[in-house]
Every structure is written in C-alpha cells, then in structure tokens.
Amino acid sequence: MCAATIRRAGPGDEDALTLVGQASFLEAFAGVIGGRDIVAHCQRQHAREKYAAWLHDPATEIWLAEVEPGRAPIGYLVLTKPDLPLADLAADDLEVKRVYLLHRFQRTGVGARLMQEALESASRRGARRLLLGVYGGNTGAIAFYHRLGYQTVGTRRFLVGENTYEDLILGLNLAR
C-alpha cells in the first residue's frame, strides 16, 4: 500500500494535473503510438486550459493523488457527465473521464482508492451507472476495472494523430 494522499483538486492544481496527464500518457503509449502523435495529443488533451475548465465546472469532480516529500502529484481521476457513444446513455450516468497514475505507483492501491472516491461521489449524486473508456489493448487496466466489477457495455473509436484506436466502454451499475 502506498502512503499517497488523495484530495479534491481545485483551482491552482491545473499545472499538477497537466504534468501528470502528459507524463502518464507518454509512459503508457510511448512505443505504441508515434512520438509526434503523442506530443500533439498531449498538447490538446492535456492542456492546462482543459483542466482549468474542468476545475470550474460544477458537474465535474477531480481527485489528485500526491506523495511526500512536498506533495508531488502522482495521479488523478476526473468524474463528469458522460460523453460516450452509447444508445442507452442516461442523464443520471457519470463518466470516469480519466484515471491516470504514474507507472511506479500502479499496483499500490492508489488507483483503487481513486476509483473508490468516484464510486462514493457517484452514489451520493444518485448516479445510475459509472462509465469509462479504456484503450482495448490495455489489458492491465481492463483487468483492474473488471476486478472492480465493471463490465463491457460498448466500444468507441479513439483518434490520436492520424491513427484510430479501439476503446472499450465499461460500466458499473450502482445499487439504489
């Protein structure tokens, strides 16, 4: 178990979220996706402004994982309204938009703790279901989500640069 602290992120955390988002995307996809595509994707999808917008959106919650010394950021989770191609998408569904964790902190319990924060918040908000998208080739992440009870409910195509990838859409029904 990692002695990470998990807290709600707020205005002022944009730089930490940007850094972790870019670093973890690079860690996960270097050697899978071309370097130029990774850089371009990170400039668009992990821009400081994107995180600032989420931090000011009342429908979005972000949790930041940090370790000592100095509260170094190591991961985060974004929970927001879903933007997924599902025919049965409902107003009371929520999406784990991103759950990113630096590789050396994976398999330490931090990811599960971040997912638990999302689950508890979704339950408090009266959500029917938690959804998330995961790259279809990321077998480790898929196994992690299956252990948490998520099941495949759909697929989507994900564009990075000039290449299209298949994501699985996973869902967890919440008891009411």
C-alpha positions in Angstrom: 0.0 0.0 0.0 1.3 3.4 -1.0 1.2 6.3 1.5 -0.3 8.7 -1.0 -2.7 11.4 0.0 -5.9 11.8 -2.1 -7.7 15.1 -2.1 -10.2 17.0 -4.1 -8.4 19.1 -6.7 -9.3 22.8 -7.1 -8.3 25.9 -8.9 -4.5 26.2 -8.7 -4.0 22.4 -9.4 -4.0 22.9 -13.2 -0.2 22.6 -13.6 0.0 19.4 -11.4 -2.9 17.8 -13.4 -1.3 18.8 -16.7 2.1 17.3 -15.7 0.7 14.0 -14.5 -1.7 13.7 -17.5 1.1 14.3 -20.0 3.7 12.1 -18.2 1.3 9.2 -17.7 0.1 9.3 -21.3 3.7 9.3 -22.5 4.5 6.4 -20.2 1.5 4.4 -21.3 1.8 4.9 -25.1 5.5 5.5 -26.0 6.3 2.6 -28.3 2.6 2.1 -29.1 1.7 5.5 -30.7 4.1 7.6 -32.7 6.0 10.3 -30.8 4.6 13.2 -32.8 1.1 12.0 -32.2 1.7 11.6 -28.5 3.1 15.2 -28.3 0.2 16.6 -30.3 -2.4 14.7 -28.3 -0.9 15.9 -25.0 -0.8 19.5 -26.2 -4.6 19.3 -27.0 -6.0 16.9 -24.4 -3.7 17.6 -21.5 -3.5 21.4 -21.9 -3.7 23.5 -18.8 -6.8 25.2 -20.1 -8.7 21.8 -20.3 -8.0 21.1 -16.6 -8.9 24.7 -15.7 -12.3 24.3 -17.4 -13.0 21.1 -15.6 -12.0 22.6 -12.2 -14.5 25.4 -12.8 -17.3 23.1 -14.0 -19.7 22.3 -11.1 -20.6 19.0 -12.8 -17.0 17.8 -12.7 -15.0 16.5 -9.7 -11.3 15.8 -9.8 -9.2 14.0 -7.1 -5.5 14.3 -7.0 -3.1 11.8 -5.6 0.1 13.1 -4.0 3.1 11.7 -2.2 5.8 13.1 0.1 8.1 14.8 0.0 6.4 18.0 -0.9 3.0 16.6 -2.1 4.4 15.5 -5.5 1.5 14.8 -7.9 1.4 11.1 -9.0 -2.2 10.6 -10.3 -5.7 11.8 -10.6 -9.3 10.9 -11.5 -11.9 13.1 -13.4 -15.6 12.4 -12.8 -18.0 14.2 -15.0 -21.1 14.0 -17.3 -20.6 11.2 -19.9 -19.6 11.9 -23.5 -19.8 8.3 -24.8 -21.4 6.7 -27.9 -23.9 4.6 -26.0 -27.6 4.2 -27.1 -28.7 3.8 -23.5 -26.9 6.8 -22.1 -29.0 8.4 -19.3 -29.0 11.8 -17.6 -28.0 10.0 -14.3 -25.0 8.3 -15.7 -21.5 9.6 -14.8 -18.2 9.0 -16.6 -14.8 8.4 -15.1 -13.2 10.6 -17.9 -9.7 9.9 -16.8 -7.9 7.9 -14.2 -4.2 8.4 -14.6 -1.4 7.2 -12.4 2.3 7.2 -12.9 3.5 3.6 -13.6 5.7 3.3 -10.5 2.7 3.9 -8.3 0.4 1.4 -10.1 -0.4 -1.8 -8.2 0.0 0.1 -4.9 -3.7 0.6 -4.1 -3.8 4.3 -5.2 -5.8 3.6 -8.3 -8.3 1.6 -6.4 -8.6 4.5 -3.8 -9.2 7.0 -6.7 -11.9 4.7 -8.1 -13.5 4.4 -4.7 -13.7 8.2 -4.4 -15.5 8.3 -7.8 -17.9 5.5 -6.7 -18.7 7.2 -3.4 -19.3 10.5 -5.1 -21.5 8.9 -7.8 -23.6 7.2 -5.2 -24.0 10.5 -3.3 -25.1 12.2 -6.5 -27.7 9.5 -7.2 -26.0 8.1 -10.3 -27.4 5.1 -12.0 -24.2 3.9 -13.5 -20.5 4.7 -13.7 -18.9 4.5 -17.2 -15.4 4.8 -18.5 -13.5 4.3 -21.7 -10.2 2.3 -21.8 -7.9 1.5 -24.7 -8.7 -2.0 -25.9 -5.0 -3.0 -25.9 -4.5 -2.0 -22.2 -5.1 -5.5 -20.8 -3.8 -4.5 -17.3 -6.2 -1.6 -16.9 -9.1 -3.7 -18.3 -8.4 -6.5 -15.8 -8.2 -3.9 -13.0 -11.6 -2.5 -13.9 -13.1 -6.0 -14.2 -11.9 -6.7 -10.7 -13.8 -3.6 -9.5 -17.0 -5.0 -11.1 -17.1 -3.1 -14.4 -18.4 -4.9 -17.5 -18.1 -4.1 -21.2 -21.1 -2.2 -22.4 -19.8 -0.8 -25.7 -16.9 0.3 -27.9 -15.7 3.6 -29.4 -13.1 4.7 -31.8 -10.4 7.0 -30.4 -8.3 9.2 -32.7 -4.7 10.1 -31.8 -3.0 11.9 -34.5 -3.6 10.1 -37.8 -4.4 6.8 -36.1 -7.6 5.4 -34.8 -7.7 3.0 -31.8 -10.5 0.9 -30.3 -11.6 1.7 -26.8 -13.8 -0.5 -24.7 -16.6 1.3 -22.8 -17.1 -0.3 -19.4 -19.9 0.3 -17.0 -20.7 -0.4 -13.3 -24.4 -0.4 -12.3 -24.9 1.3 -9.0 -27.5 0.0 -6.5 -30.0 2.5 -5.4 
